[in-house]
Amino acid sequence: MPGTSGSGAVTRSTLRQQIADALRDEVLGGRLQPGQAFTVKEIAEQYGVSATPVREALVDLSAQGLLEADQHRGFRVHEYSVEDFRGMIEARSLITESMFLALDQDSRRLQNMEDPRIAAAVAGVRRRGEEAQRAATAGDLTVLIGYDLRFWRELSALFGNPYLADFLHRLRVQSWVCLVQHLRRLTELRGRLWSGHTDLVDALHRHDTATARSMLDAYHAHSIALIERQAAEAGTAPLRPIVGRPGK
């Protein structure tokens, strides 16, 4: 409306995102457990804010698959199954395969280090990978998740399709939510988490998509085996065979 300041809407939008980010961190950190229910009022009181941005944040997280909305009871943390995780891996494989095909078709992509923008971007992705590797080796799940999400978001952005990058990021958040529900039961994670981030960057930078594909196949198989083992120990029977990359 003419003459109406938009600062209120901007503030609410920013608050909505901050609340969504905070709750996502609570789920990834295992502080909000699978199936745990809560209301808009409870979250609003916890953060000392009004109900409107909280409701909007919870709706956003529901649309992302992290929460389930119940019209009469509020919201609850979504419980993912091993089969859900397999579906996420299959979808992730389709996206990364499209990126590898783009690299196969354009040999200059990721290789023109004389371009300062490409050089800086690749170096930044590698730094995220180094941090993720250190956290994985140390078994620090919380730190790993943060750097791993940044690593994949920045890596996928190098391939030039923001829609694929956004979709992959959403899938990786959901994957981590699913994994966290199982990995938080383990008291020792050192040596059990994938730490091939920098090797993957190096393979892609060499234009060696065959090695990159092989690395991701092994990564996916390792992740599925890990979650299946934890699910079996919790009393859930294993499901269908491991999904490889498309066409395998």
Secondary structure by P-SEA (a helix, b strand, c coil): cccccaaaaaaaaaaaaaaaaaaaaaaaaccccccccccaaaaaaaacccaaaaaaaaaaaaaaccbbbbcccccccccccaaaaaaaaaaaaaaaaaaaaaaaaccccccccccaaaaaaaaaaaaaaaaaaaaaaacaaaaaaaaaaaaaaaaaaaaccaaaaaaaaaaaaaaaaaaaaccccccccccccccaaaaaaaaaaacaaaaaaaaaaaaaaaaaaaaaaaaaaacccccccccccccc
